[in-house]
Amino acid sequence: MINYGKTFIRKYDITLFLTVIVLIALGIVMVYSTSAMVSIVKYGVSYHFVAREVIYVIISAFFIWFLMKNDYHIFKSFYKIILFGIIISMILLFVPHIGTSVGGSKRWIDFKFFSVEPSEFLKIFFVVYLANFLDKKRDTLNNNRYSLMFIAPLVFMGFLDILLLKEPNFGTASILFFMTLIMLFAGGVSILYLVITTIIGSIAAYFLIFTVTYRMNRILAFLHPFHDKTGIGFQIIQSMYAFARGGFYGVGLGNGKEKLFFLPTPYSDFIFSTVGEELGFIGVFIVISLYLILGYRGLKIAINAPDLFGTYLAYGITFVIVLSAFINIGVVLDFLPTKGLALPFISYGGSSLLAACIGIGILLNISSQSIKRKNI
């Protein structure tokens, strides 16, 4: 057993592994803290949501174990099938009686005992597509940085963003856009082309925001939340109250008030508010530090990957997880307009957790094959 532990530490990035375990453990604790009262009112027991979350954790842990043990190159063989299945699932969201609407967004397919959010898995497997594309085209890019080959993934990304905006899911659409730019930059695409793409994307985003009422309301709630305290500004105001009440040390685990039917679904997108209220600035600092550590280890894995496919894959997965986390934190702190994105590993929900853990499993496998570890 001791020898196995030593082998595990030498083979895999143990810092990344432990960081994710701490985040997931904190997630279980916070899901119970934020959902217990809602669970009692709806289901008569305090553990309905946390019990489901534990099941999601067990399933996700299996995927981490399976993927860290199997060569990440296997995705080159069948990622297209998975990506095709995800796209079909996203199209099925708009078929009557299949897509489930929550809060005005049709993002989930309900299977009675559980629901699936295809867009969460899209983020990870679009990274696999981009990594494979850039790996195949590396000779073209090395010979001509101004090659127009980068248009193909941009067109594909645009198609996926149209599906996401139809849900609507502006947050994931934004992540897909920025992640594509970052990976194309890492792949050697000319900065001039990326700047032009960014300008075009910004113009499109402007029209998408200011021509759709609910997105415009989110901007107004972000800029002037107190102008409509009981309407569009209510959620973010309650979030700010939570952080103010938490102070430096927090009010104590389980003692928060905002989760008591002030914050809508406090165990989901706004769970970080309760972290701030119950664990204070110290808890907030620890959580942010954990995501920064995850980002640092992910970049180290990318740098030391044995091939370009592994490098692009690690860059993309790390960027998706960390960007999702900081967008969520930015929204909850009123630094960004509301996006409807989960906090990776901490928010309640199986799709978000499983997708993130699939990414972590791949990262751990890449770390086991890194250049430095081969020399140990």
Secondary structure, DSSP 8 states (H G I E B T S, - for coil): -HHHHHHHHHHS-HHHHHHHHHHHHHHHHHHHHHHHHHHHHHHSSS-HHHHHHHHHHHHHHHHHHHHHHS-GGGHHHHHHHHHHHHHHHHHHTTSTTTEEEETTEEEEEE-SS-EE-HHHHHHHHHHHHHHHHHHHTHHHHHH-TT-GGGHHHHHHHHHHHHHHHHTT-HHHHHHHHHHHHHHHHHTT--HHHHHHHHHHHHHHHHHHHHTSHHHHHHHHHHH-GGGGTTTTTHHHHHHHHHHHHHTTT-S-TT--STTTTTSSSTTTTTHHHHHHHHHHHHHHHHHHHHHHHHHHHHHHHHHT-SSHHHHHHHHHHHHHHHHHHHHHHHHHTTSS-------TTTSS-HHHHHHHHHHHHHHHHHHHT-HHHHT-
